[in-house]
Amino acid sequence: MTIALSTPTADGVREAIAALREWQHDEAPMQLHPGDIGWNYRFGTVETAAVVRTWSRDGRILAVGMLDSPTLVRMTVAPDAFRDEDLARRLVEDFSLPERGVLPEGAVSIEAPQGLLLHDLLTDEGWGLDEPWTPLFRDLAEAVEDPGVRIEAIGPEQAQDFADVLRSAFNTTRPTREYWHEMSAGPFYADARCLGAYDDRGNPAAMVTVWSAGPGRPGLVEPMGVHADHRGRGYGRAITVAGAVALREMGSSSVRVCTPSSNVGGVATYRAAGFAAGPEIADRIRKV
């Protein structure tokens, strides 16, 4: 059967998310999670649909990708198709040819889980490795400790707190209160929780959004940030622990996150929150 590449409609993104949910399990390598698409809804429903790609055969979705930027696609594959040669070769073609509408000419990157046949073929085509990232995991079989600080659920009234913390945490002007409103209006937000940590004076110190893939499946932290005025005081650990508590309440079996290995403080924060680091991974890159 022919493998078909498509950019789904807004309704079709739900099918992609449903497939991603089914593919999440604790033994899987770090991979694209439904929450990654859920977080992208901060840009809007139409905008999110425009950056999603699916590869299907005989009506079944075999792979899902999301353009995190015009030159970076994050993707994963159905567990039983990791070594599917026809799919792997089609993916290489679609990533290599700009007219296919996935990646442009020039320097581009692919984030794909370890173990895919795709990696072998990309190596044969001369693709290299980018800077290392550290995946981190925490099992949620046992009860999670109390975060130890004031934690609040973030709703419409706290949307500005959400934006203020993320702007400070990531040194950017982009996040606005509308980010929260768009994200929370997305079709996947019913399986998410947005939480804030506040200091003794009621100032927002840290924020986290966590995404469940359903009971018995791993959840995702995306994003977590600490306001610059509150760094070094344990709020990053506390808000991450609070996110783990929320995911366990939603039935998640574990929680995972991935951060650049160069982000030494971030790795230390997740370790302090009970996460264990896995072997480093790296995006595949095609240089100019």
C-alpha positions as CSV (number, residue, x, y, z in Angstrom):
1,M,0.0,0.0,0.0
2,T,1.1,3.6,-0.8
3,I,2.2,5.7,2.2
4,A,0.3,9.1,2.1
5,L,1.7,12.3,3.5
6,S,-0.9,14.9,4.6
7,T,-1.4,18.1,6.5
8,P,-4.6,17.4,8.4
9,T,-7.6,19.7,8.9
10,A,-8.2,21.1,12.3
11,D,-10.5,18.1,13.0
12,G,-7.9,15.8,11.6
13,V,-5.4,16.9,14.2
14,R,-7.6,15.0,16.7
15,E,-6.9,11.8,14.9
16,A,-3.2,12.5,15.0
17,I,-3.4,13.2,18.8
18,A,-5.4,10.0,19.3
19,A,-2.7,8.0,17.5
20,L,0.0,9.7,19.6
21,R,-1.8,8.8,22.8
22,E,-1.9,5.1,21.8
23,W,1.9,5.1,21.1
24,Q,2.9,6.4,24.5
25,H,4.2,3.8,27.0
26,D,6.8,3.8,29.8
27,E,9.3,1.7,27.9
28,A,9.2,3.9,24.8
29,P,12.1,6.3,24.1
30,M,11.6,10.0,24.4
31,Q,9.3,10.9,21.6
32,L,6.6,13.4,20.3
33,H,3.8,13.4,22.9
34,P,0.2,14.6,22.5
35,G,1.1,17.4,24.9
36,D,3.6,18.8,22.4
37,I,0.8,19.5,20.1
38,G,-1.4,20.6,22.9
39,W,1.1,23.2,23.9
40,N,1.3,24.4,20.3
41,Y,-2.4,25.3,20.5
42,R,-1.2,28.6,22.2
43,F,-0.8,29.8,18.6
44,G,-4.4,28.9,17.6
45,T,-6.3,26.0,16.2
46,V,-5.7,26.8,12.5
47,E,-2.1,27.6,13.1
48,T,-1.6,24.2,14.9
49,A,-3.2,22.2,12.2
50,A,-0.9,23.9,9.6
51,V,2.2,22.5,11.3
52,V,1.1,18.9,11.8
53,R,2.0,16.2,9.3
54,T,0.8,12.6,9.2
55,W,2.0,9.6,7.2
56,S,-0.7,6.9,6.6
57,R,-1.0,3.6,4.9
58,D,-4.4,2.0,4.1
59,G,-6.1,4.6,6.3
60,R,-3.9,4.0,9.4
61,I,-1.6,6.7,10.7
62,L,1.9,5.3,11.0
63,A,3.8,8.5,11.8
64,V,3.0,12.0,13.1
65,G,5.2,15.1,12.9
66,M,5.0,18.7,14.1
67,L,7.0,21.6,12.8
68,D,8.2,23.2,15.9
69,S,9.8,25.8,13.6
70,P,10.0,26.1,9.8
71,T,13.4,24.2,10.0
72,L,12.7,21.7,12.8
73,V,10.3,18.8,12.6
74,R,9.5,16.7,15.7
75,M,8.1,13.3,14.9
76,T,7.5,9.7,16.0
77,V,6.2,6.5,14.6
78,A,3.8,3.7,15.6
79,P,5.6,1.2,17.9
80,D,5.2,-1.6,15.4
81,A,6.6,0.5,12.5
82,F,9.9,1.5,14.1
83,R,11.8,-0.7,11.6
84,D,9.3,-0.5,8.7
85,E,11.6,0.0,5.7
86,D,9.0,1.5,3.3
87,L,8.0,4.0,5.9
88,A,11.6,4.9,6.8
89,R,12.5,5.5,3.1
90,R,9.4,7.6,2.5
91,L,10.2,9.7,5.6
92,V,13.7,10.3,4.3
93,E,12.3,11.4,0.9
94,D,9.7,13.7,2.5
95,F,12.3,15.3,4.8
96,S,14.8,15.8,2.0
97,L,12.6,17.2,-0.7
98,P,11.3,20.8,-0.1
99,E,8.5,20.3,-2.5
100,R,6.9,17.7,-0.2
101,G,6.1,20.6,2.2
102,V,7.8,19.4,5.4
103,L,11.3,20.9,5.5
104,P,12.9,23.6,3.4
105,E,16.2,23.6,1.7
106,G,19.3,24.3,3.7
107,A,20.1,23.7,7.4
108,V,17.2,21.7,9.0
109,S,16.7,19.4,12.0
110,I,14.7,16.3,12.8
111,E,13.8,15.2,16.3
112,A,13.0,11.5,16.2
113,P,13.0,8.7,18.9
114,Q,15.9,6.4,19.2
115,G,15.5,3.0,17.5
116,L,13.9,4.2,14.3
117,L,15.3,2.7,11.1
118,L,15.0,6.3,9.9
119,H,18.2,7.1,11.8
120,D,20.2,4.5,9.9
121,L,19.0,5.9,6.6
122,L,19.7,9.5,7.6
123,T,23.2,8.5,8.5
124,D,23.7,6.9,5.1
125,E,22.5,10.2,3.6
126,G,25.1,12.2,5.5
127,W,22.9,13.7,8.2
128,G,24.8,14.5,11.4
129,L,24.0,15.0,15.1
130,D,23.1,18.2,16.9
131,E,23.8,19.2,20.5
132,P,22.9,16.6,23.1
133,W,19.7,16.7,25.1
134,T,19.0,14.9,28.4
135,P,15.7,13.0,28.8
136,L,14.4,12.7,32.3
137,F,11.8,10.4,33.8
138,R,9.9,9.9,37.1
139,D,7.8,6.8,37.9
140,L,4.5,7.6,39.5
141,A,3.6,4.3,40.9
142,E,4.2,5.6,44.4
143,A,2.6,8.6,46.1
144,V,4.4,11.9,45.3
145,E,5.7,14.1,48.1
146,D,4.1,17.5,49.0
147,P,5.7,20.3,47.0
148,G,6.1,22.4,50.1
149,V,5.0,25.7,48.7
150,R,1.7,27.4,47.8
151,I,0.4,25.9,44.6
152,E,-2.6,27.2,42.6
153,A,-4.5,25.9,39.6
154,I,-4.1,28.5,36.8
155,G,-7.3,29.7,35.3
156,P,-8.4,32.8,33.3
157,E,-7.8,35.1,36.3
158,Q,-4.2,34.0,36.5
159,A,-3.4,34.0,32.8
160,Q,-1.3,37.1,33.2
161,D,0.7,35.4,35.9
162,F,1.3,32.5,33.5
163,A,2.6,34.9,30.8
164,D,4.7,37.0,33.2
165,V,6.6,33.9,34.6
166,L,7.3,32.4,31.2
167,R,8.5,35.7,29.8
168,S,10.9,36.0,32.6
169,A,11.9,32.4,32.7
170,F,12.8,32.1,29.0
171,N,13.9,35.7,28.6
172,T,11.4,36.5,25.8
173,T,8.6,38.9,25.1
174,R,6.4,36.4,23.3
175,P,4.2,34.8,25.9
176,T,1.0,36.8,26.6
177,R,-2.1,36.0,28.5
178,E,-3.7,34.9,25.2
179,Y,-1.2,32.0,25.1
180,W,-3.0,30.5,28.1
181,H,-6.5,31.2,26.7
182,E,-5.7,29.7,23.3
183,M,-3.9,26.7,24.8
184,S,-6.8,26.0,27.3
185,A,-9.3,26.2,24.5
186,G,-7.5,23.5,22.5
187,P,-9.1,20.1,22.1
188,F,-6.4,18.3,24.3
189,Y,-6.4,20.7,27.3
190,A,-9.0,18.5,29.1
191,D,-6.0,16.2,29.7
192,A,-3.8,18.9,31.0
193,R,-3.2,20.9,34.1
194,C,-1.6,24.3,34.5
195,L,-0.2,25.1,37.9
196,G,1.5,28.0,39.6
197,A,3.8,28.3,42.6
198,Y,3.4,31.5,44.6
199,D,5.6,33.1,47.3
200,D,4.4,34.2,50.7
201,R,3.4,37.6,49.3
202,G,1.3,36.1,46.6
203,N,3.7,36.8,43.8
204,P,3.9,34.2,41.0
205,A,7.2,32.4,41.2
206,A,7.0,29.4,38.9
207,M,4.6,27.8,36.4
208,V,4.2,24.4,34.9
209,T,1.8,22.8,32.4
210,V,1.6,19.0,32.4
211,W,-0.1,16.8,29.8
212,S,-1.6,13.3,30.3
213,A,-1.8,10.8,27.5
214,G,-4.4,8.9,29.4
215,P,-4.4,6.5,32.4
216,G,-1.5,4.1,32.5
217,R,0.6,6.1,30.1
218,P,3.4,8.6,30.6
219,G,2.6,12.3,31.0
220,L,4.7,15.3,29.9
221,V,6.0,18.5,31.4
222,E,5.8,21.2,28.8
223,P,6.7,23.9,29.8
224,M,8.1,24.6,33.2
225,G,9.7,27.9,34.1
226,V,10.8,29.9,37.2
227,H,10.6,33.7,37.3
228,A,14.1,35.3,37.4
229,D,13.3,37.0,40.7
230,H,12.7,33.6,42.4
231,R,15.5,31.5,41.1
232,G,17.6,29.5,43.5
233,R,14.8,29.2,46.1
234,G,13.5,25.7,45.2
235,Y,10.5,26.8,43.2
236,G,11.5,24.9,40.1
237,R,11.6,21.6,42.1
238,A,8.4,22.5,43.9
239,I,6.4,23.2,40.8
240,T,7.7,20.1,39.0
241,V,6.7,18.0,42.0
242,A,3.3,19.7,41.9
243,G,3.0,18.7,38.2
244,A,3.9,15.1,39.1
245,V,1.2,15.1,41.8
246,A,-1.4,16.3,39.2
247,L,-0.4,13.7,36.6
248,R,-0.6,10.9,39.1
249,E,-4.1,12.1,40.1
250,M,-5.0,11.9,36.4
251,G,-3.8,8.3,36.2
252,S,-0.4,8.8,34.5
253,S,2.0,6.0,35.0
254,S,5.1,8.3,34.8
255,V,6.2,11.7,33.8
256,R,8.9,12.7,31.4
257,V,10.7,15.8,30.1
258,C,13.7,16.6,27.9
259,T,16.0,19.5,28.2
260,P,19.3,20.5,26.5
261,S,22.2,18.9,28.4
262,S,23.9,22.4,28.4
263,N,21.0,23.5,30.6
264,V,22.8,22.3,33.7
265,G,20.5,24.1,36.1
266,G,17.4,22.6,34.4
267,V,18.8,19.1,34.6
268,A,19.6,19.6,38.3
269,T,16.1,20.9,39.0
270,Y,14.4,17.9,37.5
271,R,16.8,15.6,39.3
272,A,15.9,17.4,42.6
273,A,12.2,16.7,41.8
274,G,12.9,13.0,41.7
275,F,13.5,12.5,38.0
276,A,16.2,10.1,36.7
277,A,18.2,11.0,33.6
278,G,18.4,8.7,30.6
279,P,21.1,8.4,28.0
280,E,21.6,11.6,26.0
281,I,19.9,12.0,22.7
282,A,20.4,14.4,19.8
283,D,18.4,15.8,16.8
284,R,19.5,14.8,13.3
285,I,20.8,17.8,11.4
286,R,21.4,18.6,7.7
287,K,23.9,21.4,7.4
288,V,24.0,23.8,4.5
